Amino acid sequence: MEWNSRTDRSFARGRAALAAGVLGLLLAVGGCGASGDSSGSNEKAADSKYAPSGERAGAGADADGAASAAEDRAEGEPAGSKAAPKPGAAATHVIRTATLSVEVKSVPKAVAAARAVAEGAGGLVATENTERLDDTYETSHLVLRVPQDRFQEVLRELAGSGKLLSRTSNAKDVTDQVVDVDSRIATQRASVARVRELMDRAEKISDVVALEGELSSRQSDLESLLAQQSSLKDRTSLATITLDLTPPDAPDDDGREEDAGFLDALGGGWGAFVTMLRWVAVAFGAALPFLLTGALALLVWRALRRRGAARTAAPAGTPEQEGTPAP
C-alpha cells in the first residue's frame, strides 16, 4: 500500500509537469504564429497593390518587407537612435555674405588687387562689371567667392585697400535645413530603390505602367532634393563678398558733381561753345566739296547762257547793217 501511494504521487507529479510543459509550448507556438502573421500582413499590405499575384504570399513578401523595413528605419527612426555626429565633423552650416563700398585712387589697380586677394585665398571672381562714367571717372562692381575659413581675412584686406565708405555683413545658420535635406535624400533613395524592385517583379502591364509613373515622380523629387543639397553645399563652403569700387569725387548717378558753382557752370558753358564751333567746322568741311561743285556748275551754266544769247542776237542784226530792203 505504501508503495502504491508513492507511485500514485509520483505519477500525479509527472502528469502535472507534462501538462505545464505542453501548455507552455502551445503558448509559445501561438505567440510566434501571431507575430509572424502580424509582420507578414504588414509587409503584404505595403506592396499588395503592385506585387505579382504569385509572390504576394511567398518569398516576394519577405523581400518587400526588407525594403519596407529599410525605408521605415530611415523615416521613423527616433532621433536618439540615429548615429551621433562623428568627432571632427562640422557641427554647423553657415551662409556668410558681406557688402563693401570702398573709395580708391585707381579703380583698375584696385580691381586687379581684389582679384589677386580672392584667388590667393582659394576663391574666385564670380562677377565683374566695370562702367566708365566719363573720360575721367569709372566704377567697378565685383562679386567674390572665398572659402569660409578665409572670409574675415579677405574682408579685412579688401576694406583696407582704400577709404571704406560702407560695410555690411550677414551670417545665416542653415544647419537644420542641411540635416533635413540630407535625411529626405536618404529616405527618397530608399523609396526609389523599393519601386525599382517592385518593377523587376511586376507581371501585369498595368502594374508596370503605374510603377513607371510612380518611379518618375519619386526620381524627380530626388533630383530636386539633390539640387537643394548642392546649392546649400556651395553657399556654406564659399562665402560671398560684394565689392563696389569708386574713385574720389566721382559723379553721382545723374553724372553731375555734387558741389557745382559759378566757375563750374562757366567752364561747362565754354566747353559747350567750343563743342558747337567744332561741330560747325566739321559740318562746313563736310559740305565744302558740294558747295565748290555747285559754284563751278553755276559758273559754267552762266557762261553757256551768255554764249547762247550772243549767237541769237548776231543773225538778227545783220540785214540792217547791209542795207538790204525788207521784202
C-alpha positions in Angstrom: 0.0 0.0 0.0 2.8 2.4 0.8 4.5 1.6 -2.5 1.3 2.2 -4.3 0.7 5.6 -2.7 4.2 6.7 -3.5 3.7 5.5 -7.1 0.4 7.4 -7.4 2.0 10.6 -6.0 5.0 10.4 -8.5 2.6 9.7 -11.4 0.5 12.7 -10.4 3.5 15.0 -10.3 4.7 13.7 -13.7 1.3 14.4 -15.2 1.3 17.9 -13.8 4.8 18.7 -15.1 3.8 17.2 -18.5 0.6 19.3 -18.7 2.6 22.5 -17.7 5.2 21.8 -20.4 2.5 21.2 -23.1 0.7 24.4 -22.1 3.9 26.5 -22.3 4.7 25.0 -25.7 1.3 25.8 -27.0 1.5 29.4 -25.7 5.0 29.9 -27.3 3.8 28.5 -30.7 0.7 30.7 -30.6 2.8 33.8 -29.8 5.2 33.2 -32.7 2.4 32.5 -35.1 0.6 35.7 -34.1 3.8 37.8 -34.5 4.6 36.1 -37.8 1.1 36.7 -39.1 1.2 40.4 -38.0 4.5 41.1 -39.7 3.5 39.2 -42.8 0.2 41.1 -43.0 2.0 44.4 -42.7 4.5 43.6 -45.5 1.7 42.3 -47.7 -0.3 45.5 -47.2 2.7 47.7 -48.1 3.2 46.1 -51.5 -0.1 44.3 -52.2 -1.1 47.0 -54.8 1.7 46.2 -57.3 3.2 42.9 -56.2 2.8 39.9 -58.6 0.0 37.6 -57.6 2.3 34.6 -57.5 4.6 36.2 -54.9 2.3 38.0 -52.6 2.3 35.2 -50.1 5.8 33.9 -50.7 9.4 35.0 -50.8 8.5 38.2 -52.6 6.7 39.4 -49.4 9.9 38.9 -47.5 12.0 41.0 -49.9 9.4 43.7 -49.9 9.3 43.6 -46.1 13.1 44.1 -46.0 12.9 47.1 -48.3 9.9 48.5 -46.4 11.8 48.0 -43.1 14.8 49.9 -44.5 12.6 52.8 -45.5 10.7 52.8 -42.2 14.0 52.9 -40.4 15.1 55.9 -42.5 11.8 57.7 -42.0 10.6 56.8 -38.5 13.8 56.1 -36.6 13.9 58.1 -33.3 16.3 61.0 -33.1 18.1 59.3 -30.2 18.7 56.1 -32.2 20.4 57.9 -35.1 24.2 57.9 -35.3 25.7 60.7 -33.3 27.9 63.2 -35.2 31.4 61.9 -35.7 34.2 63.7 -33.8 35.7 66.4 -36.0 32.6 66.7 -38.3 31.2 70.2 -39.0 28.6 70.9 -36.3 27.1 73.9 -38.0 26.5 75.1 -41.6 26.5 78.9 -42.0 25.9 81.1 -45.1 28.1 84.2 -44.9 27.7 87.3 -47.0 29.2 90.8 -46.9 28.9 94.1 -48.9 31.7 96.6 -49.1 31.9 100.1 -50.7 35.5 101.4 -51.0 36.9 104.6 -52.5 40.2 104.0 -54.2 42.6 106.2 -56.2 42.8 103.9 -59.2 39.9 101.6 -59.9 41.7 99.3 -62.4 44.5 98.7 -59.9 42.1 98.1 -57.1 40.2 95.6 -59.3 43.4 93.7 -60.0 44.3 93.7 -56.3 40.9 92.4 -55.3 41.1 89.6 -57.9 44.5 88.6 -56.6 43.3 88.6 -53.0 40.3 86.3 -53.8 42.3 83.9 -55.9 45.1 83.8 -53.4 42.7 82.7 -50.7 41.4 79.9 -52.9 38.3 81.7 -54.2 37.3 83.2 -57.4 35.7 86.3 -59.0 32.1 85.3 -59.8 31.0 88.7 -61.4 32.9 91.8 -62.6 31.2 94.8 -64.1 33.2 98.0 -64.8 31.4 101.1 -66.0 33.0 104.3 -67.3 31.0 107.4 -66.3 33.0 109.9 -68.4 36.6 110.5 -69.6 37.9 110.7 -66.0 35.7 108.5 -63.8 34.9 104.8 -63.8 33.4 102.4 -61.2 33.6 98.7 -60.7 31.2 96.1 -59.2 32.7 92.8 -58.1 31.2 89.6 -56.6 33.8 87.4 -54.9 33.5 83.9 -53.6 36.0 82.9 -51.0 36.3 79.9 -48.5 34.6 80.3 -45.2 37.8 80.0 -43.2 39.4 82.9 -45.1 36.3 85.1 -45.1 37.4 87.5 -42.3 40.9 87.8 -43.6 39.8 88.6 -47.2 37.3 91.1 -45.8 40.0 93.0 -43.9 42.3 93.1 -46.9 39.5 94.5 -49.2 38.4 97.1 -46.6 42.0 98.3 -46.2 42.6 98.8 -49.9 41.2 102.3 -49.8 38.7 104.6 -47.9 35.9 102.4 -46.5 32.6 104.1 -47.3 30.2 101.3 -46.0 30.3 97.7 -44.8 27.6 95.2 -44.1 28.0 91.6 -43.0 25.5 88.8 -42.5 25.6 85.2 -41.2 22.7 82.7 -41.5 22.7 79.3 -39.8 21.2 76.7 -42.1 22.3 73.6 -40.1 18.7 72.4 -39.6 18.0 72.8 -43.3 21.1 70.9 -44.4 20.3 68.0 -42.0 16.7 67.9 -43.2 17.6 67.8 -46.8 20.2 65.0 -46.2 17.6 62.9 -44.3 15.0 63.4 -47.0 17.5 62.4 -49.7 18.3 59.1 -47.9 14.6 58.4 -47.5 13.8 59.2 -51.1 16.7 57.0 -52.4 15.3 54.1 -50.4 11.8 54.8 -51.8 13.2 54.8 -55.4 15.0 51.5 -54.8 11.9 49.9 -53.5 9.8 50.9 -56.5 12.5 49.6 -58.8 12.4 46.3 -57.0 8.6 46.1 -57.5 9.1 46.9 -61.2 11.5 44.0 -61.5 8.9 41.6 -60.1 5.8 43.1 -61.8 4.0 40.8 -64.2 1.0 42.8 -65.4 1.3 45.7 -67.9 -1.0 47.9 -65.8 1.3 47.4 -62.8 4.4 48.2 -64.8 2.8 51.4 -66.2 1.7 52.5 -62.8 5.1 51.8 -61.3 6.9 53.7 -64.0 4.8 56.8 -63.3 5.5 56.4 -59.5 9.2 55.9 -60.2 9.4 59.0 -62.4 7.7 61.1 -59.7 10.0 59.9 -56.9 13.1 60.3 -59.1 12.1 63.9 -59.9 11.7 64.6 -56.2 15.1 63.1 -55.5 16.8 65.2 -58.2 15.2 68.3 -56.7 16.5 67.4 -53.2 20.0 66.8 -54.7 19.9 70.2 -56.3 19.0 71.8 -53.0 21.8 69.9 -51.3 24.3 71.1 -53.9 23.2 74.7 -53.6 23.5 74.6 -49.8 26.9 73.0 -50.0 28.1 75.7 -52.4 26.8 78.6 -50.3 28.0 77.1 -47.0 31.5 76.3 -48.3 32.1 79.6 -50.1 31.2 83.0 -48.6 30.0 85.8 -50.9 31.5 89.3 -50.9 30.1 92.1 -53.0 32.6 94.9 -53.6 31.9 98.3 -55.1 35.0 100.4 -56.1 34.7 104.1 -56.8 37.3 106.9 -57.4 37.5 110.1 -55.3 35.0 112.8 -56.3 33.1 110.6 -58.6 29.9 112.0 -60.2 26.6 110.9 -58.7 24.1 108.7 -60.5 23.0 111.6 -62.7 26.5 112.3 -63.9 26.7 115.7 -62.2 29.1 116.9 -59.5 27.6 117.3 -56.1 29.1 120.8 -55.5 28.7 122.8 -58.7 29.5 126.6 -58.6 29.8 129.6 -61.0 33.2 128.6 -62.3 31.9 125.0 -63.0 29.0 126.5 -64.9 31.2 128.9 -66.8 33.6 126.1 -67.7 30.6 124.0 -68.8 29.3 126.8 -71.0 32.7 127.4 -72.6 33.0 123.8 -73.3 29.6 123.7 -74.9 30.5 126.8 -77.1 33.8 125.2 -78.2 32.0 122.0 -79.0 29.4 123.9 -81.1 32.2 125.6 -83.0 33.8 122.3 -83.6 30.7 120.8 -84.9 30.1 123.8 -87.2 33.6 123.4 -88.6 33.1 119.8 -89.1 29.7 120.4 -90.9 31.3 123.1 -93.1 34.2 120.8 -94.0 31.8 118.0 -94.9 29.7 120.4 -97.1 32.6 122.2 -98.8 33.1 119.8 -101.7 29.4 120.0 -102.5 29.5 123.8 -102.4 32.5 124.0 -104.7 30.9 121.7 -107.2 27.7 123.7 -107.1 29.5 127.0 -107.7 31.5 125.6 -110.6 28.3 124.3 -112.2 26.7 127.7 -111.7 29.6 129.4 -113.4 29.6 127.0 -116.4 25.8 127.4 -116.8 26.0 131.2 -116.8 28.9 131.1 -119.4 26.9 128.9 -121.7 23.8 131.1 -121.3 25.8 134.2 -122.3 27.2 132.5 -125.4 23.8 131.3 -126.5 22.4 134.7 -126.1 25.2 136.3 -128.2 24.7 133.8 -131.0 21.0 134.5 -131.1 21.5 138.3 -131.3 24.1 138.2 -134.2 21.8 137.0 -137.0 19.1 139.4 -136.0 21.3 142.5 -136.6 22.9 141.5 -140.0 20.2 142.8 -142.5 20.2 146.4 -141.0 23.9 146.7 -141.4 24.0 145.7 -145.1 21.1 148.0 -146.0 19.1 145.3 -147.7 15.4 146.4 -148.1 12.9 144.3 -146.3 10.6 142.3 -148.6 
